[in-house]
Amino acid sequence: MVPPSFTIASVTLTPRETRTQSNQSRRRYITRKPPSKPSITLDRTEKVDDVEARPDELDIAIVGGGMVGLAAACALSNMPLTKHLRVGIIDSNPALKSRNYLKKDGVPDSRVSTITPATISFFRDIGAWDHVQQQRHAFFGKMQVIYLACPDEMICSVWDYTGLGCTRYSARDVGKEYLGCVVENKVLCNSLLLRLQEENEDIEKMIYPTRLISLALPSKSRQAPTREAISSGYPPEELNRSNLVKLELSDGQTLYSKLVVGADGSKSNVRQTAGIKTTGWNYPQSAIICTVEHITENDCAWQRFLPSGPIALLPIGDNYSNIVWTMSPEESLRHKSMSPEDFVKSVNNALDFGYGPHPHSGSLDYYMEKLFSDIGSTAASTKECFEVPPKAIGVVSERMAFPLSLKHSHDYISKRLALVGDAAHTVHPLAGQGVNLGFGDAAALAKVIAEGVSVGADFGDISLLKRYENDRKAANVAMAALLDGFQKIYSVDFGPLNVLRAAAFHGAQYISPLKKNIISYAMGDAKWPLFS
């Protein structure tokens, strides 16, 4: 039986011929050159055999060119099943023009991310990790967490007596080389851009340096034309676009796309326009971030829980570390405006000198170690002694402060729309997991799209996108709930409760199976918090 033919823009093609030209042009819809009109951007038209693909139609429009949006684009460009798709990135950030390696000898930026081994594996899979390695990054193989048993000086003797308050984690506990890697956000973005440039001959055609003004999602009233309407001369442009998302941009352009990916942050315009509701709340805390300098190189991640919130010291290479310090909004403003000398003094006081003496081993440690010694093999870090964090000698970057909140979208998807990263969820930064959740979203969504392409399915269909939501939503909710629980547990300052709380977390030092599971979950190797 001869396959029926159909006509698009006066070019008669069989289905087989259509598929061939579609692969060649990397476009779904083919038409003749539209009437000329004033051009306000780069010429994005692709010509194949004197037939031009419409420049205002995309397969996938990614709104947001931050780390997660670029990762999604990079994953799609790297997979054989999806690399032919026409992907556009909509973002007005001038940093997207960066195409060269960033120098290692400058002062590190204060905006960094602690990426897990699971994220590193994802970057390797999409070919971006080689570029990260050419720029500044810092692996760390151990972490020390200090819990204040009693912030009041009146009951510090209880802490001294029990010796509670410290847990150490090591990559050796789970047979790994490192727990994670600290990388500047601009290095991650730059590495993804360099990889995209390798996969796309002209990356400038892929990036739209503008902002999304509005989008119109397909509704039930915008169904595709019937076969009768097509045979009676239905306008081909309406045929192609009746079931696409329409995007209006700030530079006057209008784009049409089969799928829109919202990667535009916690205040997502895509999410709000789609009418997707969220659940969440603001914490009575802000985080202040900056870069500090030491006399010697730091190779350990440190975290100390204080009455006002945790302070983290993260190695970033050479003699530099990044500070992430949670405190009240009033205190964050005060610390942001104080002199550099006073700020450094306050940092050292929070990390080491203030709030009581160092944890030390005591008789309780001996009995706990004996009690739990038969439960699995002993973790390598169990017998390691308390270490004093390296002293900061100067603050070398701008101090930045931002409010903290928890937010989670009721839905990650709608018809022809998917949310990733902070557009779908924001979490407390105390464990540095936020961006790793976003990279997990990008990897999962790209995989689902590839699965749809492999069977000829419409990757903008909600039934296919539901696979992505089912894969990511439960895991993200579990992490958000765990971090929110930590925040709430440490927001209560009551002497006896403080001692019990520190004792409970200190117990993890000696229960090796629990410690190993905590490490695996934080590294992204385990999907669920406990014994998965």
Disulfide bonds with the S-S distance in Angstrom:
none
